[in-house]
Amino acid sequence: MQVVRVRQKGQVTLPKRVRKKLGIEEGDLLRVEAEGGQVVLEPLRPTRPVVRPVPAEHLREAAGLVDLGGNALEDSEAVFE
């Protein structure tokens, strides 16, 4: 068991070991409950895939791997110009 300090505005830092074990990443949502005198945090898993932005330079690496009926490389260049 690890001990954490409650900071300003009630903030706590989850230890890296705990985040890694539970697959918790920056931006993830947690359900917070008070149960039986304890604080319970539960990771909320999305019911659908999470779409995260991909920088245009990473699209160059993946160009041609997936055919989505368009040209992702050209589309991304038009957006990021």
C-alpha positions in Angstrom: 0.0 0.0 0.0 1.2 3.5 -0.8 0.3 6.7 0.9 -0.6 9.9 -1.0 -1.1 13.4 0.2 -4.3 15.4 -0.5 -3.3 18.7 -2.2 -5.0 21.9 -2.8 -8.6 21.5 -4.2 -8.6 17.9 -3.0 -6.2 16.7 -5.7 -4.2 13.5 -5.3 -1.6 11.8 -7.5 -2.2 8.2 -8.2 1.1 6.3 -8.0 2.6 5.3 -11.3 2.5 1.6 -10.2 -1.3 1.8 -9.7 -1.9 3.7 -12.9 0.1 1.2 -14.9 -1.6 -1.8 -13.2 -5.1 -0.5 -14.0 -4.2 1.0 -17.4 -5.1 4.5 -16.3 -3.8 7.3 -18.6 -3.9 11.1 -18.6 -7.4 12.2 -19.5 -9.1 9.0 -18.4 -12.3 9.3 -16.3 -12.7 7.8 -12.8 -15.9 7.2 -10.9 -15.5 8.5 -7.3 -17.6 7.2 -4.4 -17.5 7.3 -0.6 -18.3 3.8 0.6 -18.1 2.6 4.2 -15.7 5.4 5.2 -13.4 4.8 2.2 -12.8 6.6 -1.0 -13.3 4.3 -4.0 -12.0 5.3 -7.5 -13.1 3.1 -10.4 -11.8 3.6 -14.0 -14.6 4.3 -16.4 -14.1 2.3 -19.6 -15.5 3.8 -22.8 -18.4 1.9 -24.4 -17.1 2.9 -27.8 -13.6 3.5 -29.1 -11.9 6.8 -28.1 -10.8 8.8 -31.1 -7.6 10.7 -30.4 -6.0 13.2 -32.7 -3.1 12.0 -34.7 -0.4 14.5 -35.8 0.1 14.7 -39.6 3.7 13.5 -39.4 2.4 10.2 -37.9 0.0 9.7 -40.7 2.9 9.6 -43.2 4.2 6.5 -41.3 0.8 4.8 -41.6 -0.1 5.9 -45.1 -1.3 3.0 -47.2 -1.9 0.7 -44.2 -5.7 1.3 -44.1 -7.9 2.0 -47.1 -10.7 4.3 -45.8 -11.9 5.3 -49.3 -9.9 8.5 -49.3 -6.4 9.7 -48.9 -5.7 10.4 -45.3 -2.3 11.9 -46.0 -3.6 14.4 -48.5 -6.6 15.2 -46.3 -4.4 15.8 -43.2 -2.1 18.0 -45.2 -5.0 20.1 -46.3 -6.2 20.4 -42.7 -2.8 21.2 -41.1 -1.5 23.7 -43.8 
